[in-house]
Amino acid sequence: MKIRAALAALLATGLVALAQAAEPVVIKFSHVVADDTPKGKGAARFKELAEQYTQGAVKVEVYANSTLYKDKEEMEALQLGAVQMIAPSLAKFGPLGVKTFEVFDLPYIFDTAADLHKVTAGPLGKKMLASLEPKGIKGLAFWDNGFKSFSANRPLRAPADFKGLKLRIQSSKVLEAQMRALGALPQVMAFSEVYQALQTGVVDGTENPHSNLYTQKMHEVQKHVTLSDHGYLGYGVITNRKFWEGLDPTLRGQLEKALADATEFANGIAQEENQKAIDAVRASGKTEVYALTADERKALKKALLPVHEEMASRIGKETIEAVYQETGFDPSKF
Ligand code: LMR
């Protein structure tokens, strides 16, 4: 009898253990943009591949549009382990105290996406991701969005047009300096609040890649968009370090593969998604989309380049120079 009871107990424990083993590992992936954006689509692809490669041992829950957390809270939630993955814009690493990332916010530091990729795919990018570790963060990949345009309810063609405008920015000292260099008044605000702030006139304008502008319907409350390409907005895909290192190594390898494939996908569609978005903005007829002439572009660039020098002591001169070297950018040419 005793043996039978012991066997039953053993069986019960075994069944519980089995049931536990079968419970999928849940990855909550939180982000602030719409599903229909390069980041939103990248997250959806990662979910699909992660679940497929791990044969269901991992379940990815994607929360778009700030449904779980807004900008700053998202980073804290990741560090606390309340979510396992996020992909904040590179601007959002500065406020975390990792100032080298602010180099990505410098106006006109990248002429093309290919220049940016020289940095993100090279040793500098790797070093930057690794520098997040003391913050309890494991940097996994860089995802593209695109170059930013300015928008407002008045045409923005020359630096003088920006004077006195309240322009929303992400929380970034570099973006603050950028707006001030144009005589504008930078207003830090969470992404999820921008549409309403534009609609009610709390701010006059903003900057963002077209996919963000269009999917948040900002063009419905902004009469003018200038194709300024004055700065780059992309993402760092990151995870909670303790969570990641605690994963079974086989599972982690499968997730790394899923992320590598999702990264290739996301970076492959970003440019096209932004093109489609600006085409849709044009087609809406609600906003005038203006392409700067070569001279206007030069004037804007001239007004903004001093921000590099101004921010050098903050970001680190060696980081800025390392980027110049990687891309061949020569500020003395302007
Ligand atoms: C913003 O706050 O403007 C962007 O970082 C939003 C995003 O994640 O693309």
Residues whose N, C-alpha, C, O or C-beta is under 5 A from the ligand:
A	BS01	LMR	V32 V33 S89 Q170 F191
